[in-house]
Amino acid sequence: MTPCNPARILVVDDDRDNCRNLSDILTDLGYEVDDAYDGLSALELVRRRPYDIALLDLRIPGMDGLTLHREIKRQRAGTVSLLVTAYASPATAEEALAAGAWKVVAKPVDFPKLLALVDEALGQPLVLIVDDDHDLCANLWDLFRERGFRVCLAHDGREAAARAKETTFKVVLIDMRLPEGDGSTVYRAVREANPQARTILITGYRPELDRLIEGLIAEGADAVCYKPFDVPELIRKLEQLVGANREGAGEGPR
């Protein structure tokens, strides 16, 4: 399937022929592809721009593919990593999945199967979580990934605004207390950069922030969830807003 807005894919493999072959196939299908032959070069690309998907060979110079995945997750949590390896074992696969990699793909690559996985990953709705609590973000990342969402993270208003400018999100969750002020500034910056994104306001300070939250709901925020979260309710609201976003875009449910 050729994307309307080309998805960005990073291919990392020290076998240059394999790397170029896969890059050429993906480019011909309409994706925007960069390639790298070692871990450090790959990380430099990741620092410069976001990728939707990273296809990582397990054995590459500079660092192994699993270490590279962990670094990509730290810097660009919304990138879906697939490890591609001729050395797959149950232990390797278990370690990779525990670290947050999405799939482990065996070499020689079955291209139709790999392309189907790429298409499936790109169909996962993209969510941004804005919260300065790193542990909470990590927990929500795991929770949402288990339910088929791609999850980006931002820990302050400046980072959230940058993420919203470079990527289109389905839903954005915004903590109402951040290091540099309340979440209203972030909400407005996100709405300006991503006007189609649905928003969920989150807070553990209900009595203090109710009036501010009421004002943002009046401005167009979609929902509010209070900490500690009722997890089933949070998931229900997230899925509801993703569905509403798709219908509003004329995509229909997947």
N, C-alpha and C positions, 0 to 999 in steps of 0.2 A: 504494500500500500504506500503510495507516495504522499507524504505529508503536505497539507496546504501551506503551513509555515514550517520550513525544514527543521526537523529535530537535529540537535547537535550530538554527535557520537565521537567518542575518543577511542581509538584502537591502539593498544600498546603490545608490541611483540618484538623481540630482538631478531626474529627471522624476518628479514626485510621483504622477502618475496611473499611470505604469508600475509604480512601486514599490508603490503600494497594491494595484494589480491583482494583481501577483505574490504579494504578502503574503496577500491574501485567498484566492487559490487554494491556497496552501500551508497556510494556517490551516484551510481547509475540509477538507483532506486529513488533518488531525490533527497537523500539526507546530506547534511553538512558534516563533513568528516575531517578530523585531524588525526594524525598518527604520530607515534613516538616509539623509539626503539630501546628506551631505558626508563627507569623509574623517575630519575631526577628531571629529565626532559618532559615527562608526562606531568609531573607536579607543576612545572613552570607554566605549561599550557593551562592547567586547572586554575592556577592563580589568576590568569588573565581573563578567563571567561567561564561561564557555566556550561556543563554538558548534561544532557538528559540521560545518556547511557555511557558507561565505560566498559569496553571489552578488554580484559586484562589477562595476558599470558601469566601463568603462575611463576615461571622461571625467567626473569629478566635481569639485566645488569643493574647494579646500584642498590636494588632492594627487590625482594620477591613480590609477586603480585598481590599477596594477601596484605603485606605491609603497605603497599601502595594503596590498596582499597581502604585501609584504615585511615590513611592520610587524606585521601579524597573525601571520605565520609566526614572527617573533622573539618575540612575546609569547605566542602560543597555537599552538604548532607542530602540534597535532593537528587544527586546523581545515582542512578541504579547501576550497580556493579555486577558484571557477569565474569567469572573466572574461566578462562579457556586454557585447558592443560592436557598434555599427554600423560601426566603423572597423577591422575585422579585416583584417590583411594577413599574408602569410607571415612577414615580419620581426617583426611584433607577436606573433604566435603563438609563434614560436621564442623570443623574449625571455621571454615569459610562462612557457612550459614550462621554460626553463632556470632561471628564478627559483623554480620549485617549484609554480607554479599547475598544477592538474590538467587543466583543459580550458579552451578558448576557445570561447564560444558566440556565434554571430552574431545580431544583431537584423535584422529583427523576429524575436522569439523563437518557435521551434517548441515550444509548451508540452509536448506529449507527449514529445518528445525530451528536453527539459530535465528533466521529471519523472522520466524513465527514468534520466538521469544522477544525479539526486539519490538515487534509490533505490539505484543501483549504488554510489555513494560511501558511503552509510550501511551497505552490506553489507560494507565493508572492515573487517577486524578492527582493533580499537584496541589499540595497544601503548604502554607507557610505558617510556622509557629514563631511568634515574637514574645519572648519571655527571658528575663535575666537569670532565672533559676536553671542552671545547666543540668542538674539532675532531673528536674521535671521535664525539660526538653528531651533528654535522653529516653526517659520512660515513655513519653508520648510518641517519640520517634518509633520505638519498638512496637507500641500498641497500634499505631496507625499503619505501619508497614505490614503488620500481620493481617490487617484488613484490606490490603491492596491499595494503599495510598502511597504516592511519593511524597516525601516530607523534607522541606527546607527549613532551616533554623536561622533565627536572628536573635541577638541578645540585647540590642539597644535600638533606639530609633534610627540612628544613622545607618546601621547595617540593614534594618528593615526597609528603609527607603531605597537603598542601593539594590537589594534583592528584587523589590517590586518594579524597579525600572528595567531590570535586565531579563525578567522572567514573568510569564503570565500565569497567575494562580487561579485555581477554582475557588478556594476558601482560604481566608487568613484569620488566624486566631491571635488576638492582641491582648497581652496583659495590660491592665490599666495602671500599674505602677512599675515604672522603669527607671533606670539610674538617672536619666536626664529629663525627668518630668513624667506627666501622666500620658496615658495611651491615646488621648484625643489627637495629639499632634501626629502620632504614627498612623492613626486611623485616616486622617485627612490626607497624609502623604501617600498612603496606600491607595486610597480612592482616586487620587489624582493620577497616579501612575497606572493603576489597574482598576479602572472604573467598573469593569464587569465582575470583579471578584466579590464573592460573598464574605461577610465578616461575622466572627463570633468574638465578643468581648469576654475576657476572663479576669477574675479578681477574687481575692480572699478578703477584701475589705468592703463588704456589702453596705453597712450603714454609712460609711464615709463617702462612698463613691456612687451611691444610688442616683443622686441628682445628675452627676456627670454622665452616667450611663444612660439615664432617661433622655438626656439631650442628644447623645450620639445615636440612640435608637430613632429619635425623631429625625435626625439627619440622614438616616438610611442604614445604620448597622442592623444586621439581621437577627442576632440572638445574643444572649448572655448566659454564661455558665460560671457558677461559683465554686471556688476551691473550699475544701477538698472536693474533687469532682465526683459526681455520680457518673461513673464511666459509661454504663449503658446509655444514659441520657445524652452524654457528650457525643458518643458515636452516632446515636440516632440523629441528633441535630446536624452533625457533619455530613452524614449520608443524605439527609433530607436536602441540605443546601447544595451539595454536589449535584443531586438529581435536578433541583430547580435550576441550577446554573446551566446544565446541559439542555434542558427543555427550552430555556430562554435563548440559548444559542442555536436552537433548531437542530440539535444533534440527536435528541431522543435518548432514551436510556440504553445503556450497553447491556 
